[in-house]
Amino acid sequence: MTFVYLMTNQKPLNHEIIKRHVEYLRGLKSQGKLMLCGPFTDYPGGMVVIQAADINEATDIANSDPFIASGGKSYEIRTLKLANEENNYLL
């Protein structure tokens, strides 16, 4: 299943937390769980799109993100139904 965790900035992040977040993302990528991520340019936060077995695993992944675990960001999680060429964009 595909999930998105949408993060909102809560407090400034120091360089060490940012480095830990990037390493965390690299670990998710190496496990085949990270699909897409990045900050928003028009909103104080960002998103991470992941593959997980269920909402519990997705929540565990989000809660383990150093940005969230440090209290630097809060988040909301959503289940995403992918629409793409292979599934005719859900038509």
C-alpha positions in Angstrom: 0.0 0.0 0.0 1.1 3.6 -0.6 1.0 6.2 2.2 1.9 9.9 2.4 2.9 11.6 5.5 2.5 15.4 5.3 4.7 17.3 7.7 4.2 20.7 9.1 7.1 22.7 10.7 6.8 23.1 14.4 10.3 24.5 15.3 13.6 25.2 13.6 15.7 22.2 12.7 19.4 22.1 13.3 22.0 20.6 10.8 22.3 17.4 12.8 18.6 16.6 12.7 18.6 17.3 8.9 21.5 14.9 8.4 19.7 12.2 10.5 16.5 12.8 8.4 18.4 12.4 5.1 20.1 9.2 6.4 16.7 7.9 7.5 15.3 8.6 4.0 18.3 6.8 2.5 17.6 3.8 4.6 13.9 3.7 3.5 15.1 3.9 -0.1 17.4 1.0 0.4 14.5 -1.0 1.8 12.4 -0.2 -1.2 9.9 1.8 1.0 10.6 5.4 -0.2 8.9 6.5 -3.3 9.1 10.3 -3.3 9.9 13.1 -0.8 10.6 16.8 -0.5 9.8 20.1 1.0 6.9 22.3 -0.2 7.8 25.7 -1.7 4.5 27.3 -0.7 3.9 25.8 2.7 6.1 25.4 5.8 6.6 21.6 5.6 7.0 18.7 3.3 5.9 15.2 2.4 7.2 11.7 2.2 5.5 9.0 0.0 6.2 5.5 1.2 5.2 1.8 0.6 4.1 0.0 3.7 2.1 -3.2 4.5 -0.5 -1.3 6.4 -1.3 1.9 8.3 0.5 0.7 11.4 3.8 0.2 9.6 3.3 3.6 7.8 2.7 5.3 11.2 5.8 3.6 12.7 7.9 4.8 9.7 6.6 8.4 10.1 7.1 8.4 13.9 10.7 7.1 13.4 11.6 10.0 11.1 14.0 12.2 13.0 12.1 15.3 11.9 9.0 14.0 13.7 10.7 12.1 16.5 12.6 15.3 17.5 9.4 17.3 17.6 10.6 19.5 14.7 7.6 18.6 12.6 4.1 17.3 13.2 2.4 15.1 10.5 -0.8 13.8 9.1 -0.8 10.4 7.3 -3.0 9.5 4.3 -3.5 6.4 2.2 -2.9 7.0 -1.4 -4.5 5.1 -4.3 -2.0 5.4 -7.1 -3.4 6.4 -10.5 -1.0 5.8 -13.4 -0.7 4.5 -16.9 -0.7 0.9 -15.9 -4.1 1.2 -14.2 -5.5 3.6 -16.8 -5.5 6.4 -14.2 -8.3 4.5 -12.3 -10.7 4.9 -15.2 
